[in-house]
Amino acid sequence: MSTQRHQPFDTAPASVHPTRRRVMGAAGLASVAAVGLSACGGSDNASSDPTTPQAPTSPVDVAATSDIPVGQGVKVEKDGLQAVVGQPTEGTFTAFSPVCPHEGCLVNPANQSYVCPCHSSTFDMATGDVQGGPAASGLAEYPVTVQGERIIVG
């Protein structure tokens, strides 16, 4: 007498067993999600380490002095330079790396200061020093000169 083993009859609905198409589709979505999440962790900075700002390698003409009113600043991205440039007091221009030292987000000019949109750290427009928030250090300063009516950074 032979004993035969019988596989139990599968009574599960077909939707419980994934098809090859569903498995491949899920793998593709997982890949896209992983790439998307890694992009969320980065910043707009070209540096490989966003908390280590890249100083200008050569002088860059960033704006006319009349382009930046007293007490205001602008974001600059030109010729490989990323900076925030401000005029904290009449005739005094400053430039800093826009990279927040807390987690590498890019700061924005706002009312005599620069503000990080990620965790609300604020930095003094004149000195780059931390005014508040979780950042423990200030913004990296860039050299600024005024030649005629032009602001030169670097």
KAWO-V994497 format. One record per backbone hydrogen bond with DSSP energy under -1.0 kcal/mol. CO is the residue of the C=O (numbers start at 1). NH is the residue of the N-H. E is the energy in kcal/mol with one decimal. If there is no record, write none. Layout:
# KAWO-V994497
co nh e
CO NH E
CO NH E
This chain:
# KAWO-V994497
co nh e
13 16 -1.8
19 23 -2.3
20 24 -2.7
21 25 -2.4
22 26 -2.5
23 27 -2.1
24 28 -2.2
25 29 -2.3
26 30 -2.3
27 31 -2.0
28 32 -2.2
29 33 -2.6
30 34 -2.2
31 35 -2.1
32 36 -2.5
33 37 -2.7
34 38 -2.0
35 39 -1.7
36 40 -1.4
49 52 -2.3
60 153 -2.7
63 151 -3.1
64 67 -1.8
65 68 -1.1
69 72 -1.9
71 112 -1.8
72 87 -2.1
74 85 -2.7
76 83 -2.4
78 81 -2.5
81 78 -2.0
83 76 -3.3
84 96 -2.1
85 74 -2.7
86 94 -2.4
87 71 -3.9
89 92 -2.5
94 86 -2.3
95 142 -2.8
96 84 -2.3
98 107 -3.0
100 104 -2.1
105 100 -3.4
108 115 -3.1
112 125 -2.0
113 110 -3.1
114 123 -2.5
115 108 -2.4
116 120 -1.5
121 116 -2.9
122 131 -3.4
122 132 -1.2
123 114 -2.4
124 128 -2.5
128 139 -2.4
129 124 -2.7
132 122 -2.5
140 97 -2.9
143 154 -2.8
145 152 -3.2
147 150 -2.0
149 65 -2.9
150 147 -2.3
151 62 -2.5
152 145 -2.5
153 60 -2.8
